């Protein structure tokens, strides 16, 4: 079982997300245990304040270090779930982090305990960085807080836990950004023809060898069209 702690000043933002789809399924199956912790519960301030004016001046309020240290240390003190084999990682969602991708999702999925730091307001006191093992960015843009990125990362990780998706290893083997680094080939279902657009004949042939070869070519063509940045100068997936 994987243990996940999410520390935030807006815990209600996760209510709908955690109660639906694969994340909820993973919890029901006993594959993941997810706790959303209100940062204010760890504030030593009698008014439960978690922010203050930055010493450097300027607009906005900066999140103070004490509540974060207390919250993260409380998460770490509980330790990993006994059946989990991986290490604990403390993840801060920040535009300054490394771009998040499928390899990092796979890395996190092998961990036993993930603690997510969801910043808000003008940011977090830099001393909190000493608690963090991984700084993660969802892209070169700024959001009002780390809650939405944290939800995205949790979803991407939980769906990789064995048995959550169903269908065994094949459920994720041919997805986009898998081992070959390509996007997944286009897929089709019924009807065979819709508004003059036909499903490629090879997919209706029942010839698995030909279908497999078509999917490989189609994945490369689709990647070249949609995400040429994923391909190296030789037209193959970068790093391949």
C-alpha positions as CSV (number, residue, x, y, z in Angstrom):
1,X,0.0,0.0,0.0
2,X,1.2,3.5,-0.8
3,X,0.7,6.3,1.8
4,X,0.0,9.8,0.4
5,X,-0.2,12.9,2.5
6,X,-1.3,16.2,1.0
7,X,-0.6,19.4,3.1
8,X,-2.6,22.4,2.1
9,X,-4.5,25.4,3.4
10,X,-7.5,24.5,1.2
11,X,-8.3,20.8,2.0
12,X,-11.8,21.1,0.5
13,X,-10.3,21.5,-2.9
14,X,-9.6,17.7,-2.9
15,X,-13.0,16.4,-1.7
16,X,-14.5,15.8,-5.2
17,X,-11.2,14.7,-6.7
18,X,-10.4,12.0,-4.1
19,X,-14.0,10.6,-4.2
20,X,-14.1,9.8,-7.9
21,X,-12.5,7.7,-10.6
22,X,-9.3,5.8,-10.2
23,X,-8.0,7.6,-7.1
24,X,-11.2,6.5,-5.2
25,X,-10.8,3.0,-6.7
26,X,-7.2,2.7,-5.5
27,X,-8.3,3.7,-1.9
28,X,-11.2,1.2,-1.9
29,X,-8.9,-1.6,-3.2
30,X,-6.4,-0.9,-0.4
31,X,-3.7,0.1,-2.9
32,X,-3.4,3.7,-1.5
33,X,-4.1,5.5,1.7
34,X,-4.6,9.3,1.2
35,X,-4.8,11.9,3.9
36,X,-5.4,15.6,3.3
37,X,-3.9,17.7,6.1
38,X,-4.9,21.3,6.8
39,X,-1.7,23.3,7.3
40,X,-3.5,25.6,9.8
41,X,-3.8,22.7,12.2
42,X,0.0,22.8,12.6
43,X,0.3,26.5,13.2
44,X,1.7,27.6,16.6
45,X,-0.1,30.9,16.2
46,X,-3.3,31.2,18.3
47,X,-5.2,32.5,15.3
48,X,-3.8,29.6,13.1
49,X,-2.0,32.0,10.8
50,X,0.3,30.5,8.3
51,X,1.6,33.6,6.5
52,X,3.3,36.9,7.1
53,X,4.8,39.9,5.1
54,X,8.0,39.1,3.3
55,X,11.2,40.8,4.6
56,X,12.0,41.9,1.1
57,X,8.8,43.9,0.8
58,X,6.5,43.8,-2.1
59,X,2.9,42.7,-2.6
60,X,1.4,39.5,-1.1
61,X,2.0,37.4,1.9
62,X,4.6,34.7,2.3
63,X,3.9,31.3,4.0
64,X,5.9,31.0,7.2
65,X,8.2,28.0,7.9
66,X,6.9,26.8,11.3
67,X,3.6,25.3,10.2
68,X,5.3,23.5,7.2
69,X,8.0,22.0,9.4
70,X,5.5,20.8,11.9
71,X,3.2,19.3,9.3
72,X,5.8,17.6,7.3
73,X,7.6,16.2,10.4
74,X,4.2,14.9,11.6
75,X,3.8,13.1,8.3
76,X,7.3,11.7,8.4
77,X,6.9,10.6,12.0
78,X,4.1,8.3,11.0
79,X,6.5,6.6,8.6
80,X,5.8,4.4,5.7
81,X,3.0,1.9,5.5
82,X,4.6,-1.5,6.6
83,X,3.7,-3.3,3.3
84,X,5.3,-0.5,1.2
85,X,8.8,-1.1,-0.1
86,X,9.8,2.3,-1.4
87,X,11.2,5.4,0.3
88,X,9.4,8.5,1.5
89,X,9.6,11.5,-0.8
90,X,8.6,15.1,0.0
91,X,7.3,16.8,-3.1
92,X,6.9,20.6,-3.5
93,X,4.7,21.8,-6.4
94,X,6.4,24.9,-7.8
95,X,7.0,26.6,-11.1
96,X,10.7,26.6,-10.2
97,X,10.7,22.8,-10.2
98,X,11.8,20.2,-12.8
99,X,9.2,19.6,-15.5
100,X,7.0,16.6,-14.5
101,X,6.8,13.7,-16.8
102,X,5.9,10.0,-17.0
103,X,9.4,8.8,-15.9
104,X,8.9,10.8,-12.6
105,X,5.4,9.4,-12.2
106,X,6.9,5.9,-12.5
107,X,9.6,6.8,-10.0
108,X,7.0,8.1,-7.5
109,X,4.8,5.0,-8.0
110,X,7.6,2.9,-6.7
111,X,7.7,4.8,-3.4
112,X,6.0,3.8,-0.2
113,X,5.2,7.3,1.1
114,X,4.6,10.6,-0.7
115,X,4.2,13.9,1.1
116,X,2.9,16.8,-1.1
117,X,3.6,20.5,-0.1
118,X,0.9,22.7,-1.7
119,X,2.1,26.3,-1.5
120,X,-0.2,29.3,-1.8
121,X,-0.3,33.1,-1.7
122,X,3.0,34.8,-2.7
123,X,5.0,31.6,-2.0
124,X,6.7,29.7,0.8
125,X,9.7,30.8,3.1
126,X,12.8,29.4,1.4
127,X,13.8,27.5,4.5
128,X,11.1,25.0,3.9
129,X,13.1,23.9,0.9
130,X,15.3,21.9,3.2
131,X,12.4,19.5,3.8
132,X,11.9,18.8,0.1
133,X,13.3,15.8,-1.9
134,X,11.6,16.7,-5.2
135,X,10.7,20.1,-6.7
136,X,8.1,19.5,-9.4
137,X,6.6,21.8,-12.0
138,X,3.6,21.2,-14.3
139,X,4.8,23.7,-16.8
140,X,6.1,27.2,-17.4
141,X,3.0,29.0,-16.0
142,X,1.9,30.2,-12.6
143,X,-1.1,29.0,-10.6
144,X,-2.6,30.4,-7.4
145,X,-1.5,27.3,-5.5
146,X,-0.1,23.8,-5.6
147,X,-3.4,22.0,-5.1
148,X,-4.2,21.4,-8.8
149,X,-0.7,20.2,-9.7
150,X,-0.7,17.9,-6.6
151,X,-4.0,16.4,-7.7
152,X,-2.6,15.8,-11.2
153,X,0.5,14.1,-9.8
154,X,-1.5,12.0,-7.4
155,X,-3.7,10.8,-10.3
156,X,-0.7,10.0,-12.5
157,X,1.0,8.0,-9.8
158,X,-2.0,6.1,-8.3
159,X,-3.1,4.8,-11.7
160,X,0.3,3.1,-12.0
161,X,-0.1,1.1,-8.8
162,X,-0.5,-2.6,-9.7
163,X,-4.1,-3.6,-10.2
164,X,-5.7,-0.2,-10.0
165,X,-6.5,0.1,-13.7
166,X,-7.2,-3.5,-14.3
167,X,-5.9,-5.5,-17.3
168,X,-2.5,-6.1,-15.8
169,X,0.7,-4.5,-17.2
170,X,-0.9,-4.2,-20.6
171,X,-3.1,-1.4,-19.3
172,X,-0.2,1.0,-19.3
173,X,2.3,-0.7,-21.6
174,X,1.3,1.1,-24.8
175,X,0.3,4.5,-23.5
176,X,1.9,7.8,-24.5
177,X,5.4,8.5,-23.1
178,X,6.0,4.8,-22.5
179,X,9.4,3.1,-23.0
180,X,9.8,4.2,-26.6
181,X,9.0,7.8,-25.8
182,X,6.3,8.2,-28.4
183,X,2.7,9.2,-28.2
184,X,0.1,6.4,-28.3
185,X,-1.2,5.6,-31.8
186,X,-4.7,6.9,-32.7
187,X,-7.5,4.5,-31.6
188,X,-10.9,3.8,-33.0
189,X,-14.2,2.0,-32.0
190,X,-17.6,1.5,-33.6
191,X,-19.0,2.4,-36.0
192,X,-16.5,1.4,-38.7
193,X,-17.5,4.6,-40.7
194,X,-18.8,7.9,-39.3
195,X,-19.6,10.9,-41.4
196,X,-17.4,9.6,-44.2
197,X,-14.4,8.9,-42.0
198,X,-13.4,5.2,-42.0
199,X,-11.5,3.2,-39.5
200,X,-8.2,2.0,-41.1
201,X,-8.8,-1.3,-42.7
202,X,-5.8,-3.0,-41.0
203,X,-7.5,-2.5,-37.6
204,X,-10.5,-4.5,-38.9
205,X,-8.3,-7.3,-40.4
206,X,-7.8,-9.4,-37.2
207,X,-4.1,-9.8,-38.3
208,X,-2.3,-9.0,-35.0
209,X,1.1,-8.7,-36.6
210,X,0.0,-6.2,-39.2
211,X,-2.0,-4.3,-36.5
212,X,1.1,-4.1,-34.3
213,X,3.2,-2.8,-37.2
214,X,0.6,-0.3,-38.1
215,X,0.4,1.0,-34.5
216,X,4.2,1.5,-34.4
217,X,4.2,3.5,-37.6
218,X,1.1,5.4,-36.6
219,X,2.6,6.3,-33.2
220,X,5.7,7.7,-34.9
221,X,3.6,9.7,-37.4
222,X,1.3,11.0,-34.7
223,X,4.2,12.0,-32.5
224,X,5.9,13.8,-35.4
225,X,2.7,15.7,-36.1
226,X,1.7,16.6,-32.5
227,X,4.9,16.6,-30.5
228,X,7.9,16.8,-32.8
229,X,10.0,18.0,-29.8
230,X,9.8,14.4,-28.5
231,X,11.8,13.2,-31.6
232,X,15.5,13.5,-32.1
233,X,17.1,14.8,-35.3
234,X,17.0,11.3,-36.8
235,X,13.2,11.2,-36.6
236,X,13.2,8.7,-33.7
237,X,12.2,9.2,-30.2
238,X,14.7,11.3,-28.3
239,X,17.2,9.2,-26.5
240,X,16.5,6.2,-28.6
